[in-house]
C-alpha cells in the first residue's frame, strides 16, 4: 500500500524535481516507509512514490520500479494477492525471469512485459491503482482495480498533466488552478460524496473502477477516454443469466470455499495483520475464516461509544470471545470524536460527508498502533441484500405502487402540509396513550420521506429518491448545472428484472467505491494502515451474482446465504439482532458540543460572501434542527463538510 503521484510538462524547468518531491511528500502518510522519484528527461515526465512496506521489505521492493527489459517504469499502490501464482505461470510459459525480490509490483511488471497491459489487468486479483510509463512507445497508462478500492485522480492543468492518489498531491503543483467545480458541490449535497469521474476541482477527474487510460503526453491531442476491462454490470448480467441451480447446502458450501480462499489470499503479508470486528455479519464472517486459516489468535479491533444507542462493542466482544481472537476495544467519548472534526478536510482532501468517517478514522487509528494491515467486511450488504432499501424500503414501494398515482399525490400533499415536528408531537401523544415507551425515531421526517416517494411512479426513481440527501441540490448551490452521474445516466444502468437485484447492482457499482471505500481508504491511509476487503474479491463478486435472490433475501431477512456460512462458526444468538450501522451521533453533537463550530461555518453573511450557496434553505434547516423540529443532521453535515474543506484549502 502506497501513494503515487506524477506529472508530464512540455516545459522543462530546473525546479521540476523539487516539484515532484513536493507532490510525493504530500502523500507521506500513505507511505511513511520510503520515497522514490524518477524522471524521464527526454519527455519531461516524472513519477513519484511513497512506500508503506507490506510485501518484500527490502530495497528490491522500492519504487518507481523498472521492468527487467528496461521498457516499463511503474509506480504502484495496492496489493496483488495472486502474484505468486502469476509468477508460477510466467515461469512455466517463458524462460524463468531472474527475480530481484518477491514483491507483487515486480510480478506485475513482468506480466505486462510478457502479456501486455489489458491481459495482465484481467489476470490480477487485488486492489490497486498504478501509473505505467512505456519508454519505447512514449505512452502513460493509468489503471484502477475492479471495485475501486484504491483511488486515482488525474487531469490537465495549464497544459500540464497531473495524477496522484489524492488531490493533495496534485494541488501543490504550481500549474494547479484550484478552481472549485460547482456541479460537484451539488453532487456532494445529493450523495454525501462526489461520484466518479467528477472531483471537487474543475479539470480533474477520478479514474472509474475497473478502467484503464492510456495517453501520449507528447501528443497535441489532450482528450482522454478511459476504457473498462471489467464491470459490475457485466458481472451482474452474466450472473443473473446463469443462476445457481443447486441446493441450499451446496450454495452455502460453495460460498464458504470461495470466501475462505479470498480471505486466505489476503493474509499474504510480511508485517503483522489483524481485522476490524463490529460483531455484525460481514466482519464476523471475515474474522471467523481468518481464525480458521491461522494457527495463532487473530488480532481484532473495535470501538464503542458511550452513547448506548450507537454502541456495538459488546456484540463484538462476545463474537471475539467465541472465536478466541486477541481482541482490543476502545471506548470513544464525544470528546475523542469531536477533536477529529477539524482534521477531516485534511484527512479526506475532498469534501466527503458520510458521518461514519469519524468512527472509521478512530478504529483505523487504534488498529494502526498494533498492526500494519487490517481486513474489513465491506461489500456484504451490497452483494447479499443487507440494506433496508432491499427489505423494508422495497416493501414500502411495492405497497405504494398499488395505489393510483393521483391518489398518492393527494396523500403526499397532506402529509407534507403538516410540519415534521407536529407529526413528532402527535406520535408521542399516541405512544403515551398506549403506554409505549419506545418507538420510531423522528417519525415526522420519515413521513415526509414517504410523501416524497408517493409522487414517484418508477422503481428506479424510488431508489434515486432514497439515495438523495438534498433533492433540490442544484437550487441550493448557485450556478451549478446538473452533472451526469449514475442516477441520471440511464444508458449506464445495469439490466435486471427484479428491482432489488437492480438496486444491489447500482450499489455495488457506485455506492461501494464512491462512499464506503472512500470513507475507509482515506481514514486508513491517514493512519498509514493498509485495509483489505475479501468480500470485494472480484471472483466472489461474480459468484454472488450467480446466487438467486431467494438465497440472499429470505423471510424478510437479508444476507441469508452469508449468515448461513457464519452460523457454522458463530451461534445465531450472537449475530441475529437489528442492524445498527457505524454512524456517529452527529445530530446530538450539532445541538451541543459542535454548535459553535457549525454556527460559524453556517453564518448567513459568510455563506452569502463566499457565493457558493443560497443561505436561506440552509439556515432554515439549521434553525429547525436546533429547535428539535426533526433531525436534519444529514443535510447539514453535507454543507458543513464542504464549508470546512473550503476554509482549509481555499482560504
N, C-alpha and C positions, 0 to 999 in steps of 0.2 A: 504494500500500500504506500502510495507516494503522492507527490504533487508534481504536475508538469506544466511547462509554460514555454512560449517561444514567439518568434516574430519573423517576418520577411519584410525587408525595406529596400526599395530600389535606390535609396540614397545612402551611401556609406558615410559613417560618422565615427570618429575616433572613440566616442563615448558609448558605442553600441554594446560592447562587452559589459560596461558598467550598468547600462540599462537592463541587459539580460539578467545580470546578477540581482538587480532590484526586483525584477519580475519574479525570479525564482525565490528570492528571500521572502517575498510576500506570502509564500506557501510553506514557510518553515514549520508551522505546527502540523501540517500534513506529512512532513518528512523531516523530523529533527535529527536523524542519524547521519546525514551526509548531504552534500551538494555537488552537482556536476553541471558543467557548462560546455557547450561545443558550438562552434561557428563554422559555416562554410563560406570562406572569404570570396569564393568565386561568384556566388549569387547573393551574398549578404543575408544569409539565413542563420538564425540562432535557435538552439534547443537547450532548455534548462530543466533540471530535475532536482527535486528534494526527496530524500530516501527515508522511508520507515522500514527498517530491515526486518523482514519476516522469513524469507527463504534465502539461503546462501548469504550468510552474514559477512563473507569475505569480500575482498576487493573485486573478485570475479563477478559479483552481482551489481557493481556500480554502473550508473548510467550518467549521460547518454551512452548507449551500447552500440557497438559496430558489429555487423554480421561477419562471419568468418570470411566470406568472399570480398568484403570491403564495400559492397554496393549500397547497403542499407545502414541507416542510423536511426535509432528509436529512443523515445522517452515513453515510458510505460507506467501506468498507475493501475494497480489491481492484483488479481491472482488468477492463474490458470490452473484449475485443480487437477486436470488430467494431463499435465505436461509431461510426467514421467512415461505415461502410456504413449504420448505423441513421440517422445524420444525413441521408444522401442520401435514405433512404426518407421521412423526415419532411418534407424539403424538397420532394419530389416529390408527396406526398399532401396537404400543407397549405400554408398561406401560410408561406414560409420564416421561421423564427424569427430574431430578432436575437440571435445568439450573443454571449455576453460573453467567451468564451475557447474553448479547444479541449480541455477536459477531458472524460473519459468520464462523470464524475458529472453534469455539465450535460446531456449527451446522455440519460442515464438519466432524469433528472427530466422532460425534455421528452417522452420516450416515455411515462412514467407519466401525465403530464398529458393526453396525446392518446389513449393506448390503454388505460390502466388498469394495475394492478399485475401481474396474472397474465399478460396478453398480453405485457407488457414483459419479465417474467422469462423467458418462453419464447423471446423474440426475442434475448436476450442470450447471447453466447458469452464465457465468462470465469470468473473466480473472485471471489467476493465475499461479504460479509456487510454488511447495512445496516439502519438503522432509519429509517423514514419517518413523519413526523407530518403528518396531514391536518388542517389548521386549520379546514376547513369542517365535516367530519364528526366531528372530535374523536376520531380513531382513530389508534392507533400500530401500525404494521406492522413486523415483523422478517422478514428473508429471508436465506437462505443458498444458496450455489451448489450445483450438482447433485452434484458428487463430494465436497463437504465440504472444500475446500482452505482456506477461511477459517473460523475458529471464532466462535461467538456463544453466550454464557451469558445466562440470564435467570431471573427468579423474583420472587415476592412475599416480602418480609421485613418483619415487623411492620407490615403494611398499606402498605408502600412497594414499588412495582415498580421493579426494577433490571435493567439489562442492560449487557453490555460484552464486549469482545474477549477479556479474560482475567479470571480470578477476582480478581486483584489490584485491578482497578478497582471491583469490587462490594464487596470486603471492607473498604474504607476508609470506606464509608458508615456513619454512626452507627447505622442501623437493622439492619445486617447482623448475624446471630446467630452465625455461625461454629460451627454445630452439625455435628459430623462425622457423615457418613452411613455407618453401619457396613456396610450392604449393599454400598456402593461399595468398601470395603476388600476385601471378599471377591471382588468383580469384578476388582479390581486383581491379587490373587493368582492368579486363574484366567487372566486375559488379558494381563497386564503393562500394562494400560491400563484406563481406566474408560469403557466404551462409552456412547454417546449412547442415550437422553436423560439418563442419570444424571450426577451430578457428586459430588465428594467432600463437598460440603456439602448438608445436608438443605434441601429447598425450592428448590434451584437446579438448573435443567436446562440441557442443551445443545440448541439447535435442531438437528433432524436435517438431514442433507444433502438438498438438493432440496426443502426445505419452506419455507413461509412461515406467519406467525402474525399475525393482526390482532385487536386488543382495544380496548375502550373503557375507558381507565383510570378515567374518572369514574364508570363503572357500578358498582353494588354487587356485580355478579357478578364473582368473581375466578377462575373456572375458565378454563382456556386449552387450546385444542386446535389443534395445528398441522395443516396440510394439505399434501400433496405436489403439486408442479407438474411433477415429473419423478422417475423412479425407475429404479434398476438393474434391478429385477425386470421392469419393462415393457420396458426396452431389451433384456434377455436374452430375454424371451418373444417379442418381435417378431423379433429376430434369428434365433432358433432356428426360428421358423416360416417365415422367408423366407431360407433358406440360399443363399449364393452358389453359382451353378451353373457358373461359368466355369472356365477352365484355371488351372493354377498360375501361368503367366506373366501372365495377366490379373489374378489376385489380387494378385500382387506389385506390378504397375503401379498398381492401384487403391489399395493401402495406401500406396505411396510418394507418390502425388499428395495424398492426404488428410493424411498426416503432414507432408509438405513445406508444405502450406497452413497446417496448425496451427502449425508452427514459425515460418513467415513471419509469421503474425498476431501471434505472441508476441514478435516482435522490435521491436514498437512501443514506443518509449521516447524521452524527452528527456534521458536520462542514460546513462552507459556501462553496457553489459551484457556478460555472459560466460556460462560454463556450468561445471557440475561434470563432471568426467571421471574415471571409475573404470577405464576400459578394458574394462568389461563391455558387453554388447549394448545395453542401454537407453540409457545415457549416450552411448555411441559413435555410435549412430544419430542421436541428437538433435544432437550436435556436427557430424556429417558433413553433415546437412541445414542447420544454421546456416551452416557454411562455404560450402555451395553457394549460399546466399542472401545471402552477404556479399562485398563487394569487398575487405575487409581481413581480416587474420588474426584469427580468433575468440580471445578470451581464455579459456583453460581452466585449471582448478584441480583439484588432487588432493592427498591426504595419504597418507602411508605410515607404518607402524610399524617400529620397529627389530626387532620380533619378525617373522621371515620368514614364519611361518605366517599372519599377518594382513596381509601387505603386498601390495597390488595396484598400487603406484605404478609399478613397472617396466612393467607392461602398459599403463597409462595413458600413460606416456611414449612408448611405441612407437606407440600409436594417434595421439597428438598429433603426433609427427614425421611420420607418414604423411600426416595431413590438413593439416599445415602450420599448426597453431594456435600462438598465443602462449601457451606453457604455463608454469605456475608450480606447483612441487611443494614441499610441506612435509613433512619427515620428523619424525614425532612420537615423542618419548621417553615412557616411562611417567610421568615427572615432569610433562610437559605435560598429560597426561590427568588425572593424579591431582589436580592443582591445581584442576581443574574440579569435582571431586566435591562439595565443599561448596557450590558455586554452583547445583547442579542444582535444588534446590527453588525457588529464586527464578526461574530460567530457565523452568521449566515451570508454576509456580503451582498445579499439581495433581499428586498423586503419579503418576509415569509411570516404567516400569521396563524399557523396551527399551534394552539396554546400548549399542546403536549411537547413542544420544543423545550420547555423548561424542565420537566422531569426527565426527558430524554438526555439532556446535557448532564443532569445530575447523576443518572445511572452510568453514563459513559465516564464521567469524572471519577466516580467510585471504582468502577471496573479497571480503569487505566492505572490505578495505584497498585494493582495486583497482577495483571496480565497485559499482553500487548494485542491479543486477538480475542474477540467475543463473537459467539454465534447468536443469532437473533431469529425470532419467529415470524418476521414479516412475510405476508403472502397468503396465509391460511384463510383469512376471511374472503379475499377476492377469488381464490381458486376453488374453495369448497363451500361457499354460500353462508358466510358468517354474519354479514352486516344486516341490520334491521331492515334496510331498504329491500332486501330479498325476501324478508319474512313478513313482519308486521306492515311495512310500507307497501309491499306488493298486495297484501290482503286488503288494505285500505283502498288502493287503486282498483282492485278487482270489484269491490263493492260500489265505489263511486261511479265507475263507468256504466253500471247497470241503470243509473238514473239518467233521464233525458238532460242534455246539456242546458237547455233554457231553465229547467228547474234548478239545476246545480248553481247556475249563475245567480238566481234569485236568493238561494240559501247563502251563497258566498257573500253577497252584498249585506245580508242581515248579520251574519257572523262578524263581519269586519266593521259594521256600524257601531258595535259595542267595543269600547276600548279594552285592551288586554287586561288592564288592572281591574276592570269591572267584572270580567269573567273570572278572574282570580278570586275576587271577593265572593262572588256567587258560589263558586266551587267550595270555598272554605265554609260558607254558611251551610251548604248541603252536608258537608262532612260532619259539621258539628251536630246536625240533627240526627244523623245516623250513627254518631259516636265512633267515627273512624278517625284515628289519629294520623294516619299516613295516607298518601295518595299521589297523584300526578304532580310533578314539579312544574310550575309556570304553565298551568292549563290554558291561560289566555293566549300565550304565544303559540301553543300547539294548535288551538282552534283557528287562529289566523293563518297558520301554515296550511291547515286543511282547507280553509276557504280559498287560498291561492290555488291549491290543487284542483278545486272544483271547477275552475274555469278552463281546465286543460282537457283536451279531447284525444290525446295520443300518449301512449305509454312512454315513448322516448322523451317526450316533453315533460312528463311527470318526473322522470329520472333527472332531467336537467334542472327542474324546479327544486328538487330535493338537494341537489348538489350546489345550489347557488346561495350565497350569503346575500349580498346586495343584489336584488333583482333588477334594479334600475341604476347599475353602477355607472353606465356611460352618461347618465344625467347628473350624478353626484360629482364625477371627475370632469373638470372643464376641458373642452376641446379634445375629447378622447373618442375618436372613431372606433367602432367595434372591430376588433381584430378577429381573424379566422382562428377558431380553436376546434377542439374535438367535439364540442357541443353543437356548434353551428355549421360544421362541415360534414354534411350527410354522406358525401362520397367516400369518406374515410371510416364510416361506421362499420362495425362487424356485422356479419349476417347470422341471425339466429331466429328460430321460430318462437321460442319462449322468451318473454320479457326478462325473466330472471337470468337466463343464460346471456342475453344481450347486455344486461347491466354488469354482470360479472366480467364479461369481455371488455367492456368500456373501462371498468375499474382497474383491471389488470394492465390495460394498455396505457392508462393515463393517471389514475389515482395513485397507483403504486409508485411510479417513478417521479411524478411531479410533486406529490405531497409526502407520503410515508418515507420514501428513500431520501428525499431532500432533508427532511427532519433528522433522519438518522445519520446520514453521511456528514453533514456539516457539524453536528454536535459531536460525533465521534472523532472527526478529524481535528476539531478544536482541542481535543484531549489527546491527540496522537494515538488513537486507538483504532485498530482495524476491526470492522464488523463484517460478518458473513451471514448470508441468509439461505440456508439449504432448501427452503420451500420455493425459492426462486431459481433453482437449477432448472434450466430450460427443458431438460428431459422429464422432470417431474411436472412442470407446467403442461407439457404436451400430454403426459399421462392423465393428468387431472381432467383435461378436456375430453378424453375418451370415456370418462365415467358419467353414467346417466344422472340426470338431475335428481332422481329419487334416491341416489346414493350420496347426495350432498345435502339435500333438504328432505327431511322425513318427519312426519307427525309434527309439523310446525317448528322443528328444530334444525338449525344449520350445522354444517360441518359434521354430518353423521359419520361419514367414512373416516375422517381424521380422528374423530372421537373413538371409533372402534379400534383403531390402531393404538391409541393412547391407553384405552382401558386394559390392554394386555400388560401394561406396566404400572399403571396408577389406578387405584379404586375409583369407581364412579363418584362416590360421595365426596371425594376431594376435588372433583372437577365440575360436576353439574351444579351450576349456580348462574344467576344472571350476569351478563357481560357488563363490566364496569368501565372499561376503557382506561386511558392513560393521561387524561387531561388534568390540568391544574384548575383549582377553584378561582379562576380569573374574575368572574363576576363579583364574588365576595371581596376580593382584593381591590378591585376598582372602586368600590364604595368606601373602602377603608385605607389600607396601607398604601395603595397606589393612586389614591385620589389626587394628591397634589401633582404628582408626575404627569398623570393623564390630563389634568386641568390645564397645565402649561402647554402640552402638545396640542390640545383641542381648543386653545384660546381663539375666539372668533376673529379677532383682529389679525392674529398671526396667520390663521388659515387664509384669510382674505388677501393678505400681503404676499404670501407665498404663491398664490394663484393657481393651485392645483385642484382645489375643492370648492364646491358650493357649501359654505359653512352651515347654512340653515338646517338641512336634514341631519347633519352630524350633531350639531348642538341639540337638536330636538331629541335625538336618541340618547345622548349623554344625560340630559336633564331627566328624561323618563327613567333611565337606569338608576340614577341617583335617588329618585323618588320611589323606587321599588315598583314602578309600573312595567313589569315584565323584565326578562333577562336579556339585555341587549349586548352581552359581552362579545359575541362573535362578530357583530357588525363593528363594534368599537375597536376590538383588537386588530381588525384588518387595517383600520385607519391609523391606529396608534403605531403599528409596526412600520408603516410607510413613513409616518412623521418622525419616528425615532431614527430610521435609516437616513432620512433626508437631513436631519440635524447632524448626523455622524459623518456623512460622506459629502454633503453638498453645502455645508455651512458657508 
